[in-house]
Amino acid sequence: MTTLLSDLPDGAHGVVARVWANGAALESGHLRRLGQLGFLPAEPVQVLRRGPGGREPLAVRVGDALFALRLAEARCIAVDAG
């Protein structure tokens, strides 16, 4: 089942399906940077936890790296949850 990274609960695992401009929140340079950081199709990803009150930032593991993402960024990453 494909869902947005922002919709995965804490601790959930998935595989990146695609990164795309989901609305006008991010410019193409931001999307390109996500790819450079490792958010590429077929990469394993896990939402570790969310910020205070279940909001931003999201602590995310992609491959072997850890990142803090804003919700706008996480909404541009589709994952196959599993």
C-alpha positions, 0 to 999 in steps of 0.5 A, spaced: 500 500 500 502 506 497 502 512 502 505 518 504 511 518 509 508 524 513 502 519 514 506 513 517 506 512 524 512 512 529 516 506 528 513 504 521 517 502 516 517 502 508 520 503 502 521 509 498 516 509 492 517 516 489 519 523 490 514 528 487 512 535 488 505 534 492 503 541 491 506 548 491 510 547 498 517 545 495 521 548 490 524 543 485 531 544 488 528 542 495 526 535 491 532 534 488 536 535 495 531 530 498 534 525 492 541 527 494 540 525 501 538 518 499 530 519 498 530 515 492 526 509 489 527 502 493 530 505 499 528 503 506 525 508 510 523 508 517 519 514 521 522 514 528 518 519 532 515 526 531 517 532 534 513 535 540 505 534 540 506 529 534 508 534 529 514 537 526 520 535 525 519 528 523 526 523 525 526 519 519 532 513 517 533 512 510 538 507 508 543 508 514 542 515 515 538 519 520 534 526 518 529 531 521 524 532 516 518 538 515 511 535 514 512 539 507 518 535 505 515 528 508 508 529 504 512 529 498 515 522 499 511 516 497 512 510 500 510 503 500 508 501 507 510 494 509 
